[in-house]
Amino acid sequence: MKPREENTAIGRAAGKIGAATFLSHVFGMVRDILFAALFGTSLYADAFNLSFSLPSFLRRVFGEGVMNAAFVPVFSQFRLRRGEKDASRLASNAFFTLALFLILSIAIAVLFAPWLVDLFARGWRGDPERMAVAVRLTRLLFPYVFFVGLAVLVMGMLNAVRHFTLPALSPVIFNLGMIGAALLAFRLPPEGTSRIDLFCGGVIAGSFGQLLIQLPMLRRKGIRIRPVFHPADPEIRAIGALMIPGVLGIAVIQINLLVDTVFATFLPEGSVTALRFGNRVMLLPLAIFATAVASASLPSLSTQVAEGGADRAKGTLAYSLRFLFFFLLPAAAGLMVLCRPVIRLIFVRGAFDGGRSLDLTASTLLLYCVGLFAYGGIKGVAQVFFSLRDTRTPVVVGAVAMVANVIFNLMFNVLSRREGSHWRQALPGF
C-alpha cells in the first residue's frame, strides 16, 4: 500500500475507532455520573476507587498495554508469512496462556489483598473501617481482570486483521454492566455496603459481556479459538520476550497513577475520588484521538517494518503525530479554561456537592490537562518502538518519568502540609 493510501486508511480507521471510543466514553461518563450521585467523595467512593485501581493496573499493564503492543506485531507478521490456519493456532495459544497467567495473578492478589491495600493506602492506616472496606472491595473486584484481560487480547486480534469498530465499541458493554448495577443500587438503602457491593457485581458482569460480544466477530474473521496451550512455542516466547521489558515500560505510566493515588490517601477524604474523576474527564479526548490513532497505526507500522524496515514507517509516524496534536492541543486548552463548568455539569448532583467535591475535582482536571498533549504523543511514538521490537527505549524514558513523578509527589505533598488547606485543595493529585 502506498504511503498516501496508508495514511488515508489510518485516518479512516482512527475515525471509526474515535467515534466508537467516544460513544464508549459517553457511557463511561454516565457510569461515573451515577457513581458520583450514589457515593459522592465519601469513604466508600475512596475505598472503591483505590480498590479498582489495583486490578486496573494489572489489566492495563498485561492487557491493553503490553499484551497488545507485543502481540499485534508478532501476530501480524506471523499471519503474513504463515496464513490463517497457523494464525488461529497462535491466537488460541496466546488466549489460553494469558488465561492461565490471569487466573494465577488473581488468586495471588485475592490472597494477599490486605497486604496490597496496606501498601497502596499508606495514609489510611489510622482508619480501620476504610481499610477493611478497601480490602473487601479489592477481593470482589480482582476477578474482573480475567474477563477484561482476555477481551483486550481479542480486541488486539481483531485490530491485527484490520477490524476496529466492534473492539472499540466493546467497552460500552463493560460500562452498561456498571450502569445497570448503579440504577439498581438507587433502590437499596444508602446505609451499609449493599450499594457498593452491587456496583462491584456490575463490574464483573460488564467485563464478561465485553469478552463475549467480540468472540463471534473473531470467528467471522477466520480466527477460531480452540484449546491450545503450548507456552514454549517460538511465537509465544517472542511475545513474552517483548512483554518482559514492555511490562516495565508501560508499567511505569500506570505506576505513576498508583503513586498519585498513594499520595492522595494522605490528603483529606475525597482526594482519591477527585483524582480518578479528574483523570477520567482528561482521558476522554485522549481516548478519542490518541488511543484511536495508536490502535489504527500499529498494524500498519508492523507491516511496514516487516516489509521495508524503519524508513518505511517514518511517514506514518509523522502523520500520526500531526493528527494527534491538531486535536489534543485545543482540547487541553478548552478543558483548562472550562474545568469548573465541565465538572459542575457532569458530576454535581446527589451526593457529589458543588462545594468541596467540585473544588477538588476541578483542580485535579486543570493540572492533568497540562500534560494532555504529551500523553497523546507517547501513545503515538511508542507504537513505532513496539513495531521495531525495541522495548528498551520506552523502558528508559518511562523510568525517568516515574522517578520525576515520585519526586514531585513528595515535594508537593510536603508543601501541602506546610501551607495548609489551600495547597491541599489546589493540588489533590500530587
C-alpha positions in Angstrom: 0.0 0.0 0.0 1.4 3.5 -0.9 2.1 6.0 1.9 -0.8 8.2 0.9 -3.2 5.3 0.8 -1.7 4.0 4.1 -2.3 7.4 5.8 -5.8 7.6 4.4 -6.5 4.1 5.7 -5.1 5.0 9.1 -7.2 8.2 9.2 -10.4 6.3 8.3 -9.7 3.6 10.9 -8.8 6.2 13.5 -12.1 8.0 12.7 -14.1 4.8 13.2 -12.2 4.0 16.4 -12.6 7.5 17.7 -16.3 7.6 17.1 -16.8 4.2 18.8 -14.5 5.2 21.6 -16.4 8.5 22.1 -19.6 6.5 22.4 -17.9 4.2 24.9 -16.7 7.1 26.9 -20.2 8.7 26.9 -21.4 5.5 28.6 -18.4 5.6 30.9 -19.3 9.2 31.8 -22.9 8.1 32.6 -21.4 5.4 34.8 -19.3 7.9 36.6 -22.2 10.4 37.0 -24.3 7.7 38.6 -21.4 6.6 40.8 -20.9 10.2 41.9 -24.6 10.6 42.7 -24.5 7.4 44.7 -21.3 7.9 46.7 -20.0 11.4 46.1 -16.5 11.7 47.5 -17.3 9.6 50.6 -15.4 6.9 52.4 -17.0 4.2 50.1 -16.1 6.2 47.0 -12.5 6.5 48.0 -12.3 2.8 49.0 -13.8 1.7 45.7 -11.5 3.9 43.6 -8.4 2.7 45.4 -9.5 -1.0 45.2 -10.5 -0.6 41.5 -7.1 1.0 40.7 -5.3 -2.2 41.7 -6.8 -4.7 39.3 -7.0 -1.9 36.7 -3.2 -1.6 37.0 -2.8 -5.3 36.2 -5.3 -5.1 33.3 -3.6 -2.1 31.7 -0.1 -3.5 32.0 -0.7 -7.1 31.0 -3.8 -6.4 28.9 -4.4 -3.5 26.6 -0.9 -2.1 27.2 1.9 -4.6 26.9 0.0 -7.6 25.6 -1.4 -5.8 22.6 1.9 -4.0 21.9 3.8 -7.3 22.0 1.1 -9.5 20.4 -0.1 -7.4 17.4 3.4 -7.0 15.7 4.2 -10.7 16.1 0.7 -11.9 15.1 0.6 -9.5 12.1 3.9 -10.6 10.7 3.3 -14.3 11.5 -0.1 -14.2 9.8 1.6 -12.5 6.7 4.1 -15.4 6.5 2.1 -18.5 7.5 -1.6 -17.8 6.7 -4.9 -18.0 8.5 -4.7 -21.6 9.9 -1.4 -21.1 11.7 -2.5 -17.6 12.8 -5.6 -19.2 14.5 -3.3 -21.6 16.3 -1.1 -18.7 17.6 -4.2 -16.8 18.7 -5.5 -19.8 20.6 -2.2 -20.4 22.3 -1.9 -16.8 23.3 -5.5 -16.8 24.6 -5.1 -19.8 26.9 -1.6 -18.8 28.0 -2.9 -15.4 29.1 -5.9 -17.0 30.8 -3.7 -19.2 33.0 -1.5 -16.2 33.9 -4.5 -14.1 34.8 -6.0 -16.9 37.0 -2.8 -17.2 38.9 -2.4 -13.5 39.3 -6.0 -13.1 40.6 -5.5 -15.9 43.1 -2.4 -14.3 44.5 -4.0 -10.8 44.6 -7.1 -12.1 46.5 -4.9 -14.0 49.0 -2.7 -11.0 49.7 -5.4 -8.3 49.4 -4.8 -6.9 52.9 -1.1 -6.5 52.2 -1.8 -4.8 48.8 -4.2 -2.3 50.4 -1.8 -1.6 53.2 0.9 -0.9 50.6 -1.1 1.5 48.5 -3.2 3.1 51.2 -0.5 4.2 53.5 -2.4 7.3 54.6 -5.4 5.2 55.7 -3.6 3.2 58.3 -5.3 5.1 61.1 -8.7 4.4 59.7 -9.5 0.7 60.2 -13.0 1.0 58.7 -11.8 2.4 55.4 -9.0 -0.2 55.3 -11.4 -3.1 55.9 -13.8 -1.8 53.2 -10.9 -1.4 50.7 -9.7 -5.0 51.4 -13.1 -6.5 50.8 -13.7 -4.5 47.6 -10.3 -5.4 46.3 -11.2 -9.1 46.6 -14.6 -8.5 45.0 -13.1 -6.6 42.0 -10.0 -8.5 41.1 -11.8 -11.4 39.2 -12.9 -8.8 36.6 -9.3 -8.8 35.3 -9.8 -12.3 33.9 -12.6 -11.4 31.5 -11.4 -7.9 30.6 -7.8 -9.1 30.0 -9.0 -11.7 27.6 -11.4 -9.2 26.0 -8.5 -6.8 25.3 -6.4 -9.6 23.8 -9.3 -10.5 21.4 -9.5 -6.7 20.7 -5.9 -6.9 19.6 -6.6 -9.9 17.4 -9.4 -8.1 15.6 -7.3 -4.9 15.2 -4.5 -7.1 13.7 -6.9 -8.2 10.9 -8.0 -4.5 10.4 -11.3 -4.7 12.2 -11.6 -1.8 14.6 -15.2 -0.8 15.2 -16.5 -3.6 17.3 -13.4 -3.8 19.6 -13.7 0.0 20.1 -17.4 -0.4 20.9 -17.0 -3.4 23.3 -16.2 -1.2 26.4 -19.8 0.0 26.0 -20.9 -3.4 27.3 -18.5 -3.1 30.2 -20.0 0.3 31.1 -23.5 -0.9 30.7 -22.9 -3.6 33.3 -21.9 -0.9 35.8 -24.7 1.4 34.8 -27.3 -1.3 35.3 -25.9 -2.1 38.7 -25.9 1.6 39.7 -29.5 2.1 38.7 -30.5 -0.9 40.8 -28.3 0.4 43.7 -30.5 3.5 43.9 -33.3 1.2 45.2 -31.2 0.0 48.1 -30.8 1.8 51.4 -27.7 4.2 51.5 -26.6 2.7 54.8 -24.2 -0.2 54.8 -22.3 -1.8 51.9 -25.1 -3.2 49.8 -24.9 -0.4 47.2 -21.1 -0.6 46.7 -21.3 -4.5 46.6 -23.9 -4.4 43.9 -21.7 -1.9 41.9 -18.8 -4.3 42.1 -21.1 -7.0 40.7 -21.8 -4.8 37.8 -18.0 -4.5 37.1 -17.8 -8.3 36.8 -20.9 -8.7 34.6 -19.7 -5.9 32.3 -16.3 -7.3 31.8 -17.8 -10.7 30.9 -20.1 -9.1 28.4 -17.1 -7.2 26.8 -15.4 -10.5 26.1 -18.5 -12.4 25.0 -19.6 -9.8 22.4 -16.3 -9.9 20.4 -15.9 -13.7 20.0 -18.4 -14.2 17.2 -16.7 -11.5 15.1 -13.3 -13.1 15.7 -14.7 -16.3 14.2 -16.2 -14.5 11.2 -12.7 -13.0 10.5 -11.3 -16.6 10.3 -9.7 -16.8 13.7 -11.0 -19.7 15.7 -10.1 -20.0 19.3 -9.6 -23.7 20.2 -8.0 -25.4 23.3 -4.3 -24.9 22.5 -1.7 -24.5 25.3 1.9 -24.6 24.2 3.6 -21.7 26.1 7.0 -22.9 24.9 6.2 -22.2 21.2 8.7 -19.8 19.5 6.0 -17.2 18.8 4.8 -17.2 22.4 8.4 -16.9 23.6 8.8 -14.0 21.1 5.7 -12.3 22.6 7.0 -12.9 26.1 10.4 -11.5 25.2 8.7 -8.3 24.0 6.4 -8.3 27.1 9.1 -8.5 29.8 10.8 -5.2 29.1 7.5 -3.8 27.8 5.9 -4.5 31.1 8.4 -2.2 32.7 8.0 0.4 30.0 4.2 0.7 30.2 4.0 -0.2 33.9 5.8 3.0 34.8 2.9 5.0 33.4 0.5 3.0 35.4 2.7 3.1 38.4 2.6 6.9 38.2 -1.2 6.7 38.6 -0.8 4.4 41.6 1.8 6.7 43.1 -0.6 9.6 42.7 -3.3 7.5 44.4 -0.9 6.5 47.3 -0.1 10.2 48.0 -3.7 11.2 47.7 -4.5 8.8 50.7 -2.6 11.3 52.8 -4.8 14.1 51.8 -8.4 14.9 53.0 -11.3 12.5 52.4 -12.4 12.6 48.8 -9.0 13.2 47.2 -8.7 9.7 45.8 -12.1 10.0 44.1 -11.3 13.5 42.9 -8.1 12.2 41.3 -10.0 9.5 39.5 -12.8 11.7 38.2 -10.4 14.4 37.0 -8.3 11.7 35.2 -11.5 10.2 33.7 -12.5 13.6 32.1 -9.0 14.2 30.8 -8.9 10.7 29.3 -11.9 11.4 27.1 -10.1 13.4 24.4 -7.0 11.2 24.9 -9.0 8.0 24.2 -11.0 9.5 21.3 -7.9 10.7 19.4 -4.7 9.2 20.8 -5.9 5.7 21.5 -7.7 5.7 18.2 -4.6 6.7 16.2 -2.4 4.3 18.2 -4.7 1.3 17.6 -5.2 2.2 13.9 -1.5 2.8 13.2 0.1 -0.3 15.0 -0.9 -2.9 12.3 0.3 -0.6 9.5 3.6 0.2 11.3 4.1 -3.5 12.0 3.5 -4.4 8.3 5.7 -1.6 7.1 8.6 -2.5 9.3 8.3 -6.2 8.2 8.3 -5.2 4.5 10.7 -2.2 4.4 12.3 -1.5 7.8 12.2 1.6 9.9 12.4 4.1 7.0 9.1 2.9 5.7 7.4 3.8 9.0 8.6 7.4 9.3 5.8 8.9 7.2 3.2 7.1 9.2 4.6 8.3 12.5 4.8 11.9 11.3 1.2 11.7 10.1 0.0 10.2 13.3 1.7 12.9 15.5 0.2 15.7 13.3 -3.2 14.2 13.6 -2.9 13.9 17.4 -1.6 17.4 18.2 -4.1 19.0 15.8 -6.9 17.8 18.2 -5.3 17.4 21.6 -3.8 20.9 21.9 -7.2 22.7 21.5 -8.9 20.1 23.7 -6.4 20.7 26.5 -6.8 24.5 26.3 -10.6 24.2 26.3 -10.7 21.9 29.4 -8.2 24.0 31.3 -10.4 27.1 30.8 -13.7 25.4 31.4 -12.6 22.8 34.1 -15.1 24.0 36.8 -18.1 24.3 34.5 -17.3 20.9 33.0 -17.1 19.2 36.3 -20.2 21.0 37.6 -22.2 20.0 34.5 -21.1 16.3 34.6 -20.9 15.4 38.3 -22.7 17.9 40.6 -25.8 16.1 41.7 -26.8 13.7 44.5 -24.0 13.0 47.0 -21.5 15.0 44.9 -21.8 18.6 46.1 -21.0 21.8 44.4 -18.5 22.9 47.1 -15.6 20.8 48.3 -16.2 17.9 45.8 -16.3 20.3 42.9 -13.2 22.2 44.0 -11.1 19.0 44.4 -12.1 17.5 41.1 -11.8 20.7 39.0 -8.3 21.5 40.3 -7.2 17.9 39.5 -8.6 18.2 35.9 -6.8 21.5 35.4 -3.4 20.1 36.2 -4.0 16.8 34.3 -4.7 18.8 31.1 -1.3 20.4 31.2 0.2 17.1 30.1 -2.6 16.0 27.7 -0.7 16.6 24.5 2.3 14.7 25.9 0.2 11.7 26.9 -1.0 11.5 23.3 2.4 11.9 21.9 3.7 9.0 24.0 1.0 6.8 22.6 1.8 7.7 19.1 5.6 7.3 19.4 5.5 4.1 21.5 3.9 2.2 18.6 6.9 2.7 16.4 9.2 1.2 19.0 6.9 -1.8 19.5 6.7 -2.3 15.8 10.6 -2.4 15.7 10.5 -4.7 18.7 12.5 -2.1 20.6 11.1 -2.1 24.1 14.2 -0.8 25.9 13.8 2.8 24.9 10.2 3.1 26.3 11.5 1.5 29.5 14.3 4.0 30.0 12.1 7.0 29.2 9.3 5.7 31.3 11.6 5.0 34.3 12.9 8.6 34.2 9.4 9.9 34.1 8.4 7.7 37.0 11.3 9.0 39.2 10.4 12.6 38.3 6.7 11.9 39.3 7.7 10.5 42.7 10.0 13.4 43.4 7.2 15.9 42.5 4.7 14.0 44.5 6.9 14.1 47.6 7.7 17.8 47.1 4.1 18.9 46.7 2.9 16.7 49.5 5.4 18.3 51.9 4.2 21.8 50.6 0.6 20.9 51.2 1.3 20.0 54.8 3.3 23.2 55.4 1.0 25.7 53.6 -2.4 24.3 54.8 -5.7 23.7 53.1 -5.1 25.9 50.1 -2.4 23.7 48.7 -4.3 20.5 49.5 -7.3 21.8 47.6 -5.3 23.2 44.7 -3.1 20.1 44.2 -5.0 17.0 45.1 -3.2 14.9 42.6 0.3 15.4 43.9 
